[in-house]
Amino acid sequence: MIQRTLLLILGLVTLGICTTPNPAKALTLSQNPNFTDTDFENLIKQGEFSEKFVAEGRIGDLGGLATYELSINDDIKQGGQPVEQQQYAWVNNQPVNFSLEYTGNSVKYIVGDRTLSSTAFNGSASDIFIRTFASQNSTVNLSNLVLNGESIGSLGSSSLGISSDVDYLRISDISNPFVLTGQTQLFWSGTTPPRNSQLAYQFKVGSSSKTSVPEPGTVGAIALTAFAALGYSRKKKAA
């Protein structure tokens, strides 16, 4: 899949359709089809990535008072606990607008008509790991993703017919302040949805200690325009 995408991107460059962006705005997108939660945790353990905060959306209990659906969490080394949280009544298969803003000393996370904010985090950020996870015959899709005016396509996971599916997209070479916008859409089959984080997405914001990106599947900044044109997305099926 990625090899075919790269060939198409190279063809667009040859035809002059894709142009190199201003270096000040250059972003790097990367995705490894086999990248797992364990691989992400190993990046942290090995000191290659330092997580600052996480903005999350999950199925929860569909707006009930027993648990939450939206949160801003501290980093995994601190336990990944929410510093801000709210309930949200997801509607099956309905797209919802969201935005995530980080200024370097404050976080604002908006989903639909709900706003979460925190001043618990500060400092620079260089990377965002976007994670989607689906289980129990459900899907999650993040579409129309735009970071500081640059389109970065979409990401989604589907567990229809399989046990679970997790997908990651890494955005490197970012700078703060930044604003990430898009739409999120949760779908579950039948009348009983998954609960809590069994259907979820996260934006894991932090800094990398290395300029290289975990292999394979790296697409450099020159391909950003082509990704927008292609509507970059991938559905990985895992047994």
N, C-alpha and C positions, 0 to 999 in steps of 0.2 A: 504494500500500500504506500509506504513512505517513499520507496524507490520510484514508483510510478509518479508520485507527486513531484519528487525532485526533478524527474525527467521533463515533466510538463512545465515546471517553473523555469528550467534551463531553456526550454523552447520559447517561453514567453520573453525571457531576457534577450535571446537571440533575435527575436522579432521586434525588439524595442518596446514591448508592451510594459515590461517591468523595469522601473528605473530605481537607481540607488537613492534611498531617502537621505535627508540631511543627517549627518553623523550625530548631531545633538539629539535627534529624535529616534535614533536607531534602536530597535528592540530585537531580541533573539528569542524565537520560539523553538521549543524542543519537546519531543515526545518519543518515548520508548514503549512499544506495544506490550512489553513484558515487565514494565516498571510496576512494582507493588508497594503496598504500605510498608513492608519490611525494608525494601530498598530505600524508601524515603527516611525511615527511622535510622537506617545505617548511615545516611549522609549526615545526619545530626550527630550520631555517635562518633563518626570519624572527623568531625569538625569541619566538614565541607559546606554545611549550611547551618545557619543560626536562625531559628524561628523567633520572630518578634511577637506576632499576634495572629489570631485566626478569626475570620468572620465566617459564620456557619449558618446554613439553612438546612432544616431536616424535617421529617414527617412528624416527629413528636407524638402528640395524641390529638392532632388536628384542632388545636386551639383550646383544648381542655385545660383545666387548672393543675392537672397532675404533673405535667412536665412542660418544657418549652420547645419552641420551633426555631427561634432566631436567637443568635448569641454572638458576642464578641468574647473570645477566649484568650487566656494567657498562653504562653508558649508551652510546648510539650514537656520541657524540663521542669516547669513549675506545676505540672499536672494537667495542663490543658483545660482548666476550669473556667466557666463563664465569669467575666467581670461585669457584663451587662447581658440581660436576656429578656425576651418578650414572647408572648403567645401569638400564634398566627394560624388562622383557619384556612389551610390550603384547600383549593377547589380542584378536584380531579381534572388533570389535563388542561388547566387554564394557565396561559402565560402571565407572568407577573414581572413588572419592571423592577430592577434593583440598581443601586449604585453603592460603591465603596470608595470613600475618600480618606486619604491619609496625608496629613500636612507635615509630618515630622514630629509633632507633639500632640496630635489629636486624631481620633478615628471617628468617622461618621458612616454608618451602615444603614441604608434605607431599603426596605422591601415592601412594595405596595404602599400602604398608608402608614407603615410602622417605621419609626426612626430610633436607632440605637446609637449612642455616642459614648466615648471614653477618652480621658486624658491620661490613662494609665501607661501609655507607651510613648516613647520618643526615640529620636535618632534616625539615621538614614536607613533606607531599604534598597536592595539591588535586585531582588527576585520575588516573584509570586509563583507558588505552586498551586494550580487549580486542580482540585480533586472532585470527582463525581463517583458515587457509589449507589448501586441498586441491588435489591434482593427481593425474593418472594414475588416474582412476576410483576415487576414494576420497572419504570424508567425515569431517569432524570436527565434533563437537557438544559444546558446553558447556551443561549444563542445570542447573536448580534453583539458579541463582546467587543468593546471599544475601550482602549486605554489611552488617555490623554489625546483623544482625537484619532488614534490609529486603530483600524479594524483588525481584530485578531481571530475572527471566525467564531467557532463554537466548539463545545465539548459535551459529550453525553455518555451515559452508561445504561445498559439494558440487561435485565435478568429474565426476560421473557423466555421461558423454556429451559433456563439454566439456574444454578443455585445462586450465584452472585456475580457482579461485574464491577471492577474498579478501574478508573482511568485517570491519568494525570496529564496536564499540560503545564510546562514550565515557561515562564516569561522572565528572561534575564535582561540585564543592562537597563533596568528601569531607574528612575530617580524620583525622589519625593520633593514637593507634593505631587500626588497622582490621584486621578479619578478613573475608576473602572466602572463601566456601565454595561447593561445587557438585560436579558430576560431569562427567567428561570421557569421551568415547567415540570411538574411532577405528575406522573401517571401511575395508577395501580389498577390491576384487573380485579374484577369482582367487587364485593361490597366491603370486604375487610382489608384495609391497607396495612402495610408494614407499620412498625412503631419505632419511635425514637430515632436512632441514627442508621436504621436499616434501609432508609432511603434518604440520601443527604448529599450536600455539596459543601466544600470549604474553599476559602481563599487563604492560603498559608503564606503570610508575608514575612520576609526576613532578609538576611544578607548572606552572600556566598563568599567563602574564603578563597575560591579558585575561579579563574575566568573560563575554564573549560566546563562543558556541560556533559552529564553522564551519557555514555553511549548506549545504543545507537540512535539514529533518527533526528539529528540536529538539523535545523533549518535556520540559516543566518538571516541577518537583518535585510539583506538585499531581496529576500523572498517575501517580505511582509506584504507588499502590494499584491503579489500573486496569491497569497493566502486569502486575502480579503476577497479577491475575485473568485477563488475556488470555493469560498464558504467553508473553510477548513473545519472538518469534523471527522470523528472516527468512532465506530462502534466495535468494541472488542468483545468477543464471546469467549467465556472461560467456563470450563466444565466445573 
